[in-house]
Amino acid sequence: MDDMLKRLLEVELRAEKLVEEAKARREEITRQALGDVRSAEERFSARIPEIRGAFMEKAQARASQTIRELQRRYDERNKELRRMGEQHERDAIETAVAMIIAPEKT
């Protein structure tokens, strides 16, 4: 019986030792993971200005492209309206001249 109790006590002590080792390993892994996370956060924080700069650069390029496109459309529409205005002016002058020359035909 004493032999059995000794073996049980030894097994229990080994089990407790394994549990303690496992807890220590878990704590070390947790500390390492937290360190890795902090490191990643610091790298990310350090890159924020670079990321923001790249975003702003792209946004500025898109805005400039949009402005150029709107300016091109405006210029095209302005030319079209001027052409139409000039044509209407010529038509109005022709009609006015025709009315002055031959008022009975109008």
C-alpha positions in Angstrom: 0.0 0.0 0.0 2.8 2.4 0.9 4.4 1.7 -2.5 1.1 2.5 -4.3 0.8 5.8 -2.3 4.4 6.7 -3.2 3.7 6.1 -6.9 0.5 8.1 -6.7 2.3 10.9 -5.0 5.1 10.8 -7.6 2.5 10.9 -10.4 0.7 13.7 -8.7 3.9 15.7 -8.3 4.9 15.1 -12.0 1.4 16.1 -13.0 1.7 19.3 -11.0 5.1 20.0 -12.5 3.7 19.5 -16.0 0.8 21.8 -15.2 3.2 24.5 -13.9 5.4 24.1 -17.0 2.3 24.4 -19.2 1.2 27.5 -17.4 4.7 29.0 -17.7 4.7 28.2 -21.4 1.3 29.7 -21.9 2.4 32.9 -20.1 5.5 33.1 -22.3 3.4 32.5 -25.4 0.9 35.2 -24.3 3.8 37.6 -23.6 5.3 36.9 -27.0 2.0 37.3 -28.7 1.3 40.6 -27.0 4.8 41.8 -27.9 4.2 40.8 -31.5 0.9 42.7 -31.5 2.5 45.8 -30.1 5.2 45.6 -32.6 2.7 45.2 -35.5 0.7 48.2 -34.1 3.8 50.3 -33.9 4.8 49.4 -37.5 1.3 50.2 -38.6 1.2 53.5 -36.7 4.6 54.4 -38.3 3.1 53.8 -41.7 0.0 55.9 -41.2 1.6 59.1 -42.7 2.8 57.1 -45.7 -0.6 55.5 -46.2 -2.4 58.8 -45.8 0.1 60.4 -48.2 -0.5 57.8 -50.8 -4.2 58.1 -50.4 -4.1 61.9 -50.7 -1.9 61.6 -53.7 -4.4 59.3 -55.4 -7.4 61.4 -54.4 -5.7 64.5 -55.7 -4.9 62.8 -59.0 -8.6 61.7 -59.3 -9.8 65.1 -58.4 -7.5 66.7 -61.0 -8.7 64.2 -63.7 -12.3 65.0 -62.8 -11.7 68.7 -63.0 -10.0 68.3 -66.4 -12.9 66.2 -67.7 -15.5 68.7 -66.4 -13.5 71.6 -68.0 -13.3 69.7 -71.3 -17.1 69.1 -71.2 -17.7 72.7 -70.3 -15.5 73.9 -73.2 -17.3 71.6 -75.6 -20.7 72.8 -74.5 -19.6 76.4 -74.6 -18.4 76.0 -78.2 -21.6 74.3 -79.1 -23.7 77.1 -77.5 -21.6 79.8 -79.2 -22.0 78.0 -82.6 -25.7 77.8 -82.0 -25.9 81.4 -80.9 -23.9 82.5 -84.0 -26.2 80.5 -86.2 -29.3 81.9 -84.6 -27.9 85.4 -84.9 -27.2 84.8 -88.7 -30.8 83.4 -89.1 -32.2 86.4 -87.2 -30.2 88.9 -89.4 -31.3 87.1 -92.6 -34.9 87.2 -91.4 -34.7 90.8 -90.5 -33.0 91.7 -93.8 -35.7 89.7 -95.6 -38.4 91.5 -93.7 -36.9 94.9 -94.6 -36.4 94.1 -98.3 -39.7 92.4 -98.9 -42.1 93.0 -96.0 -45.0 91.5 -97.9 -43.4 88.0 -98.1 -43.1 87.6 -94.3 
